Amino acid sequence: MSSTSMKLVLFTLIVALLSCQGKNKKSSQSIYLNIGGEPTTLSPLSAVDAYSSSVHGYLFEGLLDHDVDTYEWKPALAAEWKISEDKRTFDFKLREGIKWHDGKEVTAEDVKFSYDVIFTEEYKAIQMRSYYEAVKEVQVIDKYNVRFVVKDDYFQNFDVCAEMPILPKHFYGNPENKKDFGKILVGTGPYMFAKYDKGQKIILVKNPNWWGLTVESEKQTWTIPKVVLKFSAEENVSLELLKKGDIDFLGLRPDGFVKKTVGAIWEEKVVKVKTENKTPKGFSFIGFNFKNAILKDVQVRKALSMLFNRPLMQDKFEYNLSEAATGPVYVQSDYANPDVKAVPFDTQGALKILTAAGWKDSDKNGILDKVINGKKTELSFTILEPIQDMMKYLTVFKEDASKAGVEINIKNVEWNSFIKLIDERNFDAVRLAWAGGGVDWDPKQIWHSSSIAGTGSNFISYSNKQVDQLIDQSRKIYEKEKRIPILKKVHELISADYPYIFFFNSKYSLYAHTKRVHKMKDTYNYGIGQKFWTLK
């Protein structure tokens, strides 16, 4: 089928589905969600931000999936699988008759293609490579059987192969379609890409040919006919949308949960939920650019960390619904080192460290200075911030730092511009956040020096040879009990380098939804279970 014909098929399917949805947005046909911001790109091959992932989760699938309660593997695109005794070969048997959104059948060739493009430069899938570098090749056995052969031991080899997003070779492998990678998304998932209103929303419609419709265990999932994804990064705006019924679900930060969700409407129309589960919790942070002449000094970074007033922020902004982060891994994780504590707030201690490092206020203007590379340099830098709601944390930091002679400038930057500056490494410091990641921690993507190159996730250019060696060592160990002490040391070493100012880890999953939403329970063990939700 030609590219033009395929687009016509997609368009016809989408129009037909939209036409039967009805126009009443408050009906049980449509759920309205806020994903927090507009994706930088929709291409599944080069997207790196969480907003893009929120869209892709409805459209693309892996060979297997995790059970939301047990976290055990269960069939998805593959109905069967087998692991060799030496853990070097993984065989998957695809379900027969699975259709791509454009009607073509899924085959083993698509699986092989999905792996190959990760290491094909033109597709720019740099952020994924560290997970697949131990894979030697993907072999097509026949139309429905595919084999992954790995060349090195890596404890997550099977996991990354099983959950690798499978892409259609006939579409993403066709050079004629390259300009459409972010405009037309073709997957196998329970929803199909229907419409993208720039700056407003993305509309997804139920896939009438989804394989899960004929599988007993999946029949009660993804039953809502249409999903509308909106982009609102500011919590105050999002809460107003929720109260008006313009969105049906919203994840909440602690201050929003405590202070902004009060009043009669929260009894009548909207429900707020505080629940606990086993999902790893992420953290916000201020990341320092190690290329910066001032911030590459570990003593400066340590002093700045001591000027971050976590106790005050915990009280004013977090309402004790979070706990101070101690480093790059969730404090409740098996891999967290309990001997590593959150950096204490200590203005005088920070000033002593800076003085010992040669900083002084030589011209009495209130800002410390030092001669660096033969030039008098003031202790002044700029933090880029993409979300207005987070400015209050930086404002407190700025005020406390000024008392120690440090000048901090805060610049609110639009999300796409923000990501561009990060990719270009054109910043002093940035305030950003990492999600919790997988249940088993692998720090390589963010903390290994090999992840610095290009637009890799180690965008601050952090490099520690001992950390690299320990990460490499841990990845070759299958037994979790033996990995734990090694990664606890990694936690300790990274924290001692002060590459980030680590904010807080959430204790709870906080969210709100309209009373249109019907759910069996507030959470499952490894997620809140949105795929089981229905609408009243």
C-alpha positions in Angstrom: 0.0 0.0 0.0 1.4 3.4 -0.9 1.9 6.1 1.8 -1.0 8.1 0.4 -3.3 5.1 0.4 -2.4 4.3 3.9 -3.1 7.8 5.1 -6.5 7.6 3.3 -7.3 4.4 5.2 -6.4 6.0 8.5 -8.4 9.1 7.8 -11.5 7.0 6.8 -11.3 4.9 9.9 -10.9 7.9 12.2 -13.7 9.9 10.6 -16.0 6.9 10.9 -15.2 6.4 14.5 -15.5 10.0 15.4 -18.8 10.3 13.7 -20.3 7.6 15.8 -19.1 9.0 19.1 -21.8 11.6 19.4 -21.2 15.3 20.2 -22.0 15.3 23.9 -18.6 15.5 25.6 -20.3 14.8 29.0 -21.6 11.4 27.7 -20.0 8.1 28.6 -18.2 8.2 25.2 -15.3 10.5 26.1 -12.9 10.9 29.0 -10.9 14.1 29.3 -7.4 14.0 30.8 -4.6 16.4 31.4 -1.1 15.0 30.6 0.7 18.1 32.1 2.1 19.7 29.0 2.4 19.5 25.3 4.8 16.9 23.8 8.0 18.2 22.2 7.5 15.6 19.5 5.1 12.8 18.9 7.5 10.6 17.0 7.9 7.3 19.0 11.5 7.1 17.7 12.9 10.4 19.1 10.5 11.5 21.9 12.1 11.8 25.3 9.7 13.7 27.5 7.0 12.3 29.8 4.2 14.1 27.9 5.0 12.2 24.7 5.1 8.9 26.7 1.6 9.7 28.0 0.3 9.7 24.4 2.3 6.7 23.2 1.1 4.5 26.1 -2.3 4.4 24.5 -1.0 3.6 21.0 2.0 1.4 21.1 2.6 -1.9 22.8 5.3 -4.3 23.7 5.5 -8.1 23.3 4.6 -8.6 27.0 3.0 -6.4 29.7 3.2 -6.2 33.5 0.3 -7.2 35.7 -0.7 -4.1 37.6 -1.1 -6.0 40.8 1.6 -8.6 40.8 4.1 -7.0 38.3 4.5 -10.5 36.7 4.8 -10.7 33.0 1.7 -11.5 31.0 1.0 -11.9 27.3 0.5 -8.8 25.1 1.5 -8.9 21.4 3.2 -12.2 22.1 1.1 -15.0 23.4 4.0 -17.2 24.4 7.7 -16.8 25.3 10.7 -18.9 26.4 14.0 -18.0 28.0 17.1 -20.2 27.4 18.9 -21.6 30.4 21.9 -19.4 29.9 19.6 -16.3 29.6 21.1 -15.4 26.3 18.2 -16.3 24.0 14.6 -15.2 24.2 11.9 -16.6 21.9 8.6 -14.9 21.4 5.6 -16.2 19.5 3.3 -13.4 18.2 -0.5 -13.7 18.3 -1.7 -14.4 14.8 -3.9 -11.8 13.1 -3.0 -8.7 15.1 -3.6 -5.6 13.0 -1.8 -2.3 12.9 -4.0 0.7 13.1 -3.9 1.0 9.3 -5.1 -2.6 8.9 -1.9 -4.4 8.0 -0.9 -7.5 9.9 1.8 -7.5 12.6 4.7 -9.8 11.8 8.1 -10.8 13.2 9.7 -8.4 10.7 8.1 -5.5 12.6 9.8 -6.7 15.8 13.2 -6.9 14.2 12.7 -3.4 12.7 11.8 -2.0 16.1 15.1 -3.1 17.5 17.2 -2.1 14.4 16.1 1.5 14.4 17.3 2.1 17.9 20.9 1.9 16.6 20.2 3.6 13.2 21.5 7.1 13.5 18.9 8.8 11.3 16.2 7.8 13.8 17.8 9.6 16.8 16.8 7.0 19.4 19.8 7.8 21.5 18.0 7.7 24.9 17.1 4.0 24.4 20.5 2.6 23.4 21.9 2.0 26.9 19.2 -0.6 27.5 19.7 -2.5 24.3 23.5 -2.5 23.9 23.7 -6.0 25.2 21.5 -7.3 22.5 23.4 -8.9 19.6 20.6 -9.3 17.1 17.0 -10.0 16.5 16.3 -13.0 14.3 13.1 -13.6 12.3 12.3 -17.3 12.7 9.1 -17.2 10.6 6.1 -14.9 10.2 5.1 -15.1 13.9 8.2 -16.2 15.7 11.1 -14.0 16.6 14.3 -14.5 18.7 16.4 -12.0 20.6 20.1 -13.1 21.0 22.1 -11.2 23.6 25.9 -11.0 23.6 26.5 -9.8 27.2 24.9 -10.4 30.6 22.6 -7.6 31.7 20.0 -8.3 34.4 17.3 -6.6 32.4 18.0 -8.1 29.0 14.7 -10.0 29.0 12.7 -7.1 30.4 13.8 -4.6 27.8 13.2 -7.0 25.0 9.7 -7.9 26.3 8.6 -4.3 26.7 10.3 -2.8 23.7 7.7 -0.7 21.8 6.9 -2.5 18.5 6.6 -0.3 15.5 5.3 -1.0 12.0 8.2 -1.5 9.5 6.0 -0.6 6.5 5.3 2.9 7.9 8.4 4.0 10.0 10.7 2.2 7.7 9.5 4.0 4.6 11.6 7.2 4.0 8.6 8.8 2.3 6.8 8.9 5.6 9.6 10.6 7.7 7.9 14.0 7.6 4.7 12.4 9.1 6.3 10.5 12.1 5.0 13.2 14.5 1.7 13.7 12.7 0.4 10.2 12.0 1.0 7.6 14.7 0.5 3.9 13.7 0.6 1.3 16.5 -1.4 -1.7 17.7 -2.7 -0.3 21.0 -6.2 0.0 22.3 -6.5 3.5 20.9 -5.9 5.1 17.6 -4.5 8.6 16.9 -7.3 10.8 15.6 -6.5 14.5 15.8 -3.9 16.9 17.1 -4.9 20.5 17.9 -1.6 22.2 18.5 -1.5 23.8 21.9 -4.9 22.4 22.8 -5.5 18.7 22.7 -4.9 15.3 21.2 -7.9 13.0 20.5 -7.6 9.3 20.5 -10.4 6.9 19.5 -10.9 3.2 20.4 -9.2 0.8 18.1 -12.0 -1.5 16.8 -9.5 -4.2 15.8 -7.5 -4.3 19.1 -6.4 -7.8 19.9 -7.4 -7.4 23.5 -11.1 -7.2 22.6 -11.1 -11.0 22.0 -8.9 -11.9 25.0 -10.9 -12.7 28.2 -8.4 -11.0 30.6 -8.4 -7.8 28.6 -12.1 -7.4 27.9 -12.7 -5.2 30.9 -9.8 -2.8 30.1 -9.8 0.3 27.9 -13.6 0.4 27.4 -14.0 4.1 27.0 -14.6 5.0 23.3 -12.6 8.2 23.2 -9.8 9.8 25.1 -9.1 13.5 24.9 -5.6 14.6 26.2 -5.2 18.2 27.2 -2.0 20.1 27.9 -2.0 22.2 31.1 1.3 22.4 33.0 0.0 24.8 35.7 -1.9 23.2 38.6 -4.1 26.2 39.3 -5.4 26.2 35.7 -5.8 22.5 35.7 -7.8 22.5 38.9 -10.2 25.0 37.3 -10.6 22.8 34.3 -11.3 19.8 36.6 -13.9 21.7 38.7 -15.7 22.9 35.5 -15.7 19.3 34.2 -13.4 20.1 31.2 -11.1 17.4 32.4 -11.9 14.2 34.3 -8.6 13.4 36.0 -5.6 15.3 37.4 -2.5 14.2 39.3 -1.9 16.5 42.2 1.1 17.9 44.1 0.9 18.0 47.9 0.1 21.8 48.1 -2.6 21.3 45.5 -4.1 18.3 47.4 -4.1 20.1 50.7 -4.8 23.8 49.9 -6.5 23.9 46.5 -9.0 21.1 46.8 -11.4 22.5 49.3 -15.0 23.7 49.1 -18.4 22.2 48.4 -17.6 21.2 44.8 -15.1 18.6 46.2 -18.0 16.8 47.7 -20.6 17.3 45.0 -18.7 16.9 41.7 -15.0 16.1 42.2 -13.3 13.4 44.3 -9.7 13.7 45.6 -7.7 10.6 46.4 -4.6 9.9 48.6 -3.4 6.4 48.2 -0.3 4.3 48.6 1.2 1.7 46.2 4.5 0.1 45.3 5.4 2.2 42.3 8.8 3.9 42.5 8.4 7.6 43.2 10.3 10.2 41.2 11.8 13.5 42.3 12.3 17.1 41.2 15.8 18.5 41.2 18.0 21.4 40.2 20.7 20.0 37.9 24.1 21.8 37.5 25.9 21.9 34.2 29.3 20.5 34.8 30.6 22.5 31.8 29.9 25.7 33.7 33.1 27.2 35.1 31.5 28.0 38.5 29.3 24.9 38.9 31.8 22.3 38.0 33.4 22.8 41.4 32.0 20.1 43.8 32.5 22.5 46.8 30.3 25.1 45.1 27.6 22.5 44.4 27.8 21.2 48.0 27.4 24.7 49.4 24.4 25.4 47.1 22.8 22.1 48.3 23.2 23.3 51.8 21.4 26.6 50.9 18.3 24.7 49.8 15.8 25.0 52.7 14.0 21.6 52.6 12.5 21.9 56.1 10.7 25.1 55.2 9.6 23.8 51.9 8.4 20.6 53.4 6.2 22.6 55.8 5.0 25.2 53.3 4.7 23.3 50.1 4.8 19.6 50.8 2.6 19.4 53.9 4.5 16.3 55.1 3.1 14.2 52.2 6.7 13.8 50.9 10.1 13.0 52.3 13.4 14.6 51.5 15.2 12.9 48.7 18.7 11.7 49.6 19.9 11.1 46.1 19.2 9.6 42.7 17.0 6.7 43.9 13.7 6.7 45.7 14.4 6.6 49.5 12.1 3.6 50.0 13.8 1.6 47.2 15.8 -1.6 48.0 18.7 0.1 46.4 18.7 3.3 48.5 21.6 3.6 50.9 20.1 4.4 54.4 23.4 5.9 55.5 23.0 8.7 52.9 21.0 11.5 54.4 19.3 14.5 52.8 21.7 17.5 52.7 20.9 19.7 55.8 20.0 23.4 55.4 23.0 25.3 56.8 23.7 28.9 55.6 26.7 29.4 57.8 28.1 26.0 56.9 27.7 26.7 53.2 29.4 30.1 53.6 32.4 28.4 55.3 32.7 26.0 52.4 32.6 28.8 49.8 35.2 30.8 51.8 37.5 27.9 52.0 37.1 27.4 48.2 38.4 31.0 47.7 35.1 32.9 47.3 34.9 36.3 48.9 33.1 39.6 48.4 36.1 41.6 47.2 34.1 44.6 46.0 31.5 44.6 48.8 28.5 44.4 46.4 26.9 41.5 48.3 27.9 38.9 45.8 30.9 36.5 46.3 33.5 36.5 43.6 36.7 34.6 42.7 39.3 34.7 40.0 38.6 31.8 37.5 40.9 31.3 34.5 42.4 34.7 35.1 39.1 36.6 35.3 37.2 37.9 38.2 33.9 35.9 38.3 30.9 36.5 40.5 29.1 33.6 42.1 26.0 34.1 39.9 24.1 31.7 37.7 20.6 31.2 36.2 18.2 28.4 36.8 15.8 27.6 33.9 12.3 26.6 35.1 9.5 25.3 32.7 6.6 25.2 35.2 5.2 28.3 36.9 3.9 26.3 39.8 7.5 25.3 40.8 8.8 28.9 40.9 8.0 29.1 44.6 10.7 26.5 45.5 13.3 28.5 43.5 12.2 31.8 45.0 12.9 30.5 48.5 16.2 29.1 47.3 17.1 32.4 45.7 16.4 34.4 48.8 18.3 32.0 51.1 21.3 31.9 48.7 21.5 35.7 48.6 22.2 35.7 52.3 25.3 33.7 51.6 26.5 36.0 48.8 25.2 33.9 45.9 23.2 35.5 43.2 20.6 33.2 41.6 18.5 34.3 38.6 15.3 32.4 37.7 14.0 32.2 34.2 10.7 30.7 33.3 11.0 29.0 29.9 8.4 27.5 27.6 8.6 23.7 27.5 9.8 23.2 23.9 12.4 25.9 24.2 13.4 24.4 27.6 14.1 21.0 26.0 16.0 22.6 23.1 18.3 24.4 25.5 18.9 21.1 27.4 19.6 19.3 24.2 22.1 22.0 23.2 23.6 21.9 26.8 23.0 25.7 26.8 22.2 26.4 30.5 23.8 27.0 33.9 21.2 25.0 35.9 17.8 23.6 35.3 14.8 22.6 37.5 13.3 19.4 36.2 12.0 16.0 37.4 12.6 12.3 36.8 9.8 9.8 37.1 10.4 6.8 39.4 11.4 4.4 36.6 11.3 0.7 36.9 11.0 -1.4 40.1 14.7 -2.4 39.6 17.0 0.5 39.4 19.5 0.8 36.5 21.2 4.2 36.7 23.1 4.0 33.4 20.7 6.2 31.3 21.1 9.2 33.6 24.4 8.8 35.5 26.9 6.9 33.3 29.3 9.1 31.3 28.4 7.2 28.1 25.0 8.9 28.3 26.5 12.4 28.0 26.9 12.3 24.2 24.4 13.8 21.8 21.1 14.4 23.4 21.6 11.7 26.0 19.8 11.9 29.4 23.1 12.8 31.2 22.6 16.3 30.0 24.5 17.9 33.0 27.7 16.0 31.8 28.2 14.2 35.1 31.2 11.9 35.0 32.7 9.7 37.8 34.9 6.8 36.7 34.1 4.7 39.9 30.4 5.3 39.3 30.7 4.1 35.7 32.6 1.0 36.8 30.1 0.1 39.5 27.1 0.7 37.2 28.7 -1.6 34.5 29.4 -4.2 37.2 25.9 -4.2 38.6 24.3 -4.6 35.1 25.9 -8.0 34.7 24.5 -9.4 37.9 21.2 -11.2 37.7 20.7 -11.8 41.4 19.1 -8.7 43.0 20.6 -9.4 46.4 24.1 -9.1 44.9 23.3 -5.9 42.9 21.9 -4.1 46.0 25.2 -3.4 47.8 26.9 -2.2 44.6 24.0 0.2 43.7 23.9 1.4 47.3 27.5 2.5 46.8 26.5 4.2 43.5 23.8 6.1 45.5 26.4 7.2 48.0 29.0 8.3 45.4 26.6 10.2 43.2 25.1 12.0 46.3 28.6 12.9 47.4 29.3 14.6 44.1 26.2 16.9 44.5 25.3 16.9 40.8 21.7 17.8 41.6 19.9 19.5 44.4 17.5 16.7 45.2 14.0 17.9 46.3 11.5 15.3 47.6 10.1 11.8 47.1 6.3 11.5 47.3 4.9 9.2 50.0 1.6 8.8 48.3 -0.2 8.9 44.9 -2.3 12.0 44.9 -5.0 12.6 42.3 -8.5 13.9 41.7 -11.3 12.9 39.3 -14.8 13.9 38.5 -17.7 11.8 39.7 -18.3 10.7 36.1 -15.3 8.3 36.6 -16.1 4.9 38.0 -13.3 2.7 39.4 -13.2 -0.5 41.3 -10.6 0.8 43.7 -8.3 3.8 44.3 -5.1 1.9 43.4 -3.5 -1.4 42.5 -0.1 -2.4 43.7 1.8 -1.0 40.7 -0.4 1.8 39.5 -3.8 3.4 39.9 -5.3 1.2 37.2 -6.7 3.8 34.8 -7.2 1.1 32.1 -10.0 -0.4 34.2 -11.9 2.9 34.6 -15.3 3.5 33.0 -17.6 6.5 32.9 -21.0 6.9 34.4 
